[in-house]
Amino acid sequence: MISNTGVGIVSYGAYIPRYRIAASEIAKVWGAEGEGMGGGLGVHAKSVPGPDEDVITISVEAGRYAMARVPWVDPQRIGAVYVGSESHPYAVKPSATILAECVAACPDLTAADFEFACKAGTAAIQTCMGLVGSGMIDFGLAVGADTSQGAPGDALEYSASAGGAAFLIGRDRVIATIDETYSFTTDTPDFWRREGAEYPTHAGRFSGQPSYFRHVTECANRLFKDRGTKASDYTYAVFHQPNGKFPTRAAQTLGFTKEQIKVGLLAPRIGNTYSGAVPVGLSAILDVAKPGDRIFAIAYGSGAGSDGFDITVTDEIASYDRAAAPTVDQLLAHTQDLTYATYAKFRGKVRFQG
């Protein structure tokens, strides 16, 4: 648990690739009817990275958008840059150093890549919170981004997508205070990918009840207890969204209404962006949030753990330049549909032998 020390979100930016493949298009290839497994999971289409897009390019776009909204922040004051993902393009070569260079941060900083399945991005936010709160740095840039993988024909192929968001954490002109963060973590092996394996393996239904739902609800209830709050005290809520059904069920169990989660629930339209799921959903909420709004956010990562955040939007957001970068809705408005053949080519599922 980390309580508020005046630290919060100074700026944010999201990026989602424009390419989409419909669940029905995937289902046609594998002989399923309608939208197939995607429809059953509540995912109607998913975002697909272009041939020239990866976690680094997504992080750079999101990071630059975040900085564009706060021209008063000197990037030389950024003291930490962290990129959370489970699909970093390099096994040995940090994504964070490239991002730091691209946002013109000073070399006198700490940078690293984080990995914890789908909650690496929120772990990066927590780390920045600690460094800012201790006075070690002025600002920290934390990113959650992924270009997730799913084996052909596997359930993951209907949901594993691409996207990410960046958050500038600091004390100055904060648009949303992070009043408290709470984490709940156990060794629960529900999802994994060994070194050198091309696609991840998952434990099917085991990933639901003993893993996702246990960690999300435990983290949420403990955060409620610490804050002395309940679901009705919040304007918005966002949960990790491996599909459209899990976050809806978790929200209902915890007492949240469909209206509270509507803005941040993006999985039906873009699939599971993994480390980007809660960061992008939170970005969508901040796109429309007003002073005084309270936001409840719970991330989840297989392996397994959840990070929870109690956030309050400040008066500063009224003068914050949201128009300086694309909103999530604007990113969702410009799309290009793919056939399965083109999708397979983009994702390296089709290879040519010379």
N, C-alpha and C positions, 0 to 999 in steps of 0.2 A: 504494500500500500504506500502510495506517495500522495500526501495532501498538498493543497494549493500553497505555493510560495510566490504568487504573483506571476507565475509562468503560464503561457498559453500560446495560442496560434496567432501569429502575426500576419501570415499570408498562406495561401494555398494555390495549387494549380493541378488540374487533372488532364490526362490525355488518354484517348481511346482510339485505336486504329479504326479507319473508316470501313474496312472490309467486314462483311457479314456472311455467314452461311446459316440457312434455316435448318431447324431440326428435321423438318420434313425432307429436306434434300439429303441429309445424312441417312435418314430412315429408308429412303428409296434404294440406296446402295446396298443396305444390309437386309432388305426384304421385310422391313417393318411397315405397318400401316399408319396412315396419318402422320403425326409428328414422331411416332415411335417412342423410344425411351425418353427423348427430350421433352415431349409433351407430358409424359408421366412425371417428370421431374419439375415441371413448371418452367422449362426453358424453351422458348420459341425460336430463338436465334442466338448466335454467339459471335463475338468479335474475333477477327482473325488478323494476326500481324502480317504486314506486307513482306515481300522478300527482303526488303532492306530495313526491316524493323526488328528490334530486339529489346531486351530490358534496358540497355544503355540508351538507345534512342528515345524510348518511352520516358525514361527518367529525365533525360535532358529536356524534352518538350515540357514535361510537367514542372520541372525545376525552373525553367525559363519563364513559364507562365506565372509561377508563384512570385518570382522576382519582378516581373513586369508590373504587377499590381501594387508594388511598394517601391516606387522609384526613389523614395527618401532613404532606403536602406542601402548603405555602402556594402557591396558584396565582400569587401575586404574585412568586414566585421564578422563574417561567418567563421566560426571556430570549429565546426564539426559538420561532416557530410557523411551520411549513412544511407546505403541502399539495401533494402530488405527484399529478397526474392528467392525463389527456389529454381529459377531458370536463368541465372547469370550466364552470359554467353561464354565466359572464360572460366575454366576450372581453376586456373592459377593466373590471375590478373584482375585486380579489383575494378568493379564498375564505378565505385564511388570516386576514384581519382579522376576519371574522365568527366563525371558530372561536375566535380569541383572546378575543373579547368573551364568547362563550358559555361558556368555561371560566374566566372571571373573571381572566384574566391581566392583569398590570400593563401600562399603555400604554407603559412604558419597555422596549420590546422590538423585535426585528427580526422581520418577517413577510414572507413571499413565497409565491407559487405556483410550483411546479416542474413542468416538463414534459420527459419523455424517454420517450415511449411507455409501456411497461409497467414501467419501473424508476424512475419519478419518485419513488415513495415511498421506495425504498431509498437514492436519492440524497439525499433529505431527511434520512434517518437518518444518513448519513455526514456531512452538513453539521453536524448537531447534535453528532455525536461530536467534530468538530474544534473547535467553539465551546466545548463543555464541557471538552474536554481542554486547551485553551489557557488556561482560567480566565476567559474572557470572560463566560460565563453559568453559572448554577447548574444549570438544567434547560432542555432543549429538547423541544418536542412536534412529532413528525414523523408525518405521515399519508400513507398510500397509499390512494387511493380512486378508483373509476370507475363510471360508468354508460355502459358502452361501446356502440358502435353497429355495426350490421350491416345492409347493404342487403337488402331483401326478396328471398328466394331465394338469396342469396349464402351461401357456406360459413360466413362469420362469424355469420350469423343463428342458427346452431345453437349457438354457443359464447359470443358476446359478452354478458356479464352485468353484474351490479352487486354491489358490496360494498366494504368497506375496513377498515382497522385503524389504530390510533394507538399510538405508542410514546413514552413519556416517557423521555428519555435524560438520565443524570446520573451522579454519583459516589456519592451517599448511598444506603445500603441497597439496593444493586443486586441484582436477582433473577437476572440473567444477564449475565456479563461478555462484551463483544464483544472477544475476544482479538486479532482482526485482521480487517481488511476489505481486499479486493483488487478492482480493477476492470480490465476489458479492453474496449477501445472501438475501433471502426473506423467508417469511412463506408461502410456497407452499406445501400443503399436498398431494403429489402424490403417496406416498409409505409409509407404516407403518407396524409395528408389535407390538401389545399390549403385556404387561407383561403376560407371561404364554402361549401366542399363539404359536403354533408349527411352523406355516408358515406365511410369510408376506402377506399383502394385497396390491394390487396396483390399480391405477385408470385408467388402460388401456391406451388408446390413450392420455389421459390427461397428462401422464408422459412424452410424447414427446414434443409437441409444447410449451405449456405454462411453462413447467418445464425444461426438459433437454436442449432443443434448446435455450430457452430464456437465461438461466443462463450461458451456455457455450459461446454463442455468445456475450452476454453483457460483461462477464468477459474478453473474448479475445479482443474485440474491445476497452475496456477501457485500457487494458494493452498495446495494439498497440499505443493508443493515448499518454499514459504516456511515452512510450519508443521512440516514433517517428518512429515506424517501420511498416512494412507490411509483409504479408505472404512470399513474395519472398526474404526477408532478412534472412530467416532461412533455415538451411540445413535439419533439421528434425522437425517433429511435432508429438505430441501424445495427444490424447483426451480420456476422459473416454469412455469406450466401453461396454455398457450394451449388445450390440450385434454387428454384423458387419456392419449394415446399418447406425446407428445413427452417429458414428464418421466420417464415410465417407462423409455423407451429411453435417455435421457441417464443416468439413475441406474444402469441396468444396465451401460452402457458404462464408467462410472466405478468400478464395483465394488460399488455399493450393492445391498442386498437389497430385496425387496418389503416386508418387515416394517419396514425403516428408513424407508421413504417413505410407508407406509400412512396414518399419522395426518395428515400435512400435505397429502396428495393429495386435494383437494376438487373438482377440475374435473369429475369424473364426476357429481357431485351438484349443483353450482351453476354450472358453466361457467367461463369465463375472466373473472375480475374485473379483468383488466389490472393497473393500478398496485396493486390490492389483493391480487393473487394470492399473492405470497410473504408479504406482511405478514399476511394472514388465515391462510395455511397455518402460518406461524410461531406465530401466536396459538393455533391448535389444538394445536400441540406444547407450548407453554408451559402450556396448560390441564392437561396430564397429566405434565409433566416433573418429575423429582425431582433433589435436589441431586447434583451430580457428572455429570449427563447432559451429553453434548456434542452440539451441533447444527451441522449444515453447511447453509448456505443460499446458493443462487445465484439471483439475479433476472436477468431479461433484458428488454431493451427494444429494439424495432425501431429501426433507423437507424444503427448498432446497438451495443449494449454489454451487459455483464453486471457486476453487483456481487456479490461473494462475501463471506460472513461465517463466521468460526469463532467459535462461541459456547459458553460453559460455564455451566451452571446452578449457582447458588450455594446455600449453606445458607439464605439469606434467603428463598427461595421457600417454605420450610416454614411460615413465619409470615405470608406474603403473603396478603392477603384476596381470593383468587380468587372467592369466593362473593358478593362485593359487586357483581358485574356478570355478565351472562349469558356462559356459555362458548360456544364455537363450536358444540359439539354441541347445546346448548340452543337456539341460534338456528336450527339446522337442523331441530329437532324440530317447530317450529310454522310450517307452510307452508300456502299456499292456491294451488291449481292454477288456471291460466288457460286459456281457449280462445284460439285464435289471434286471433279477432276482438277480444277484450278486450286481449290483449297488444299488438296493432297499435294500438289506441286509446290505451293507456297510453304507448306509445313514439312517438306522433305519426306513425305510418305511415298513419293514416287522417285525413283532414282534411275539414272541412265548409266549403263555400263559400256565403256568404250573398249 
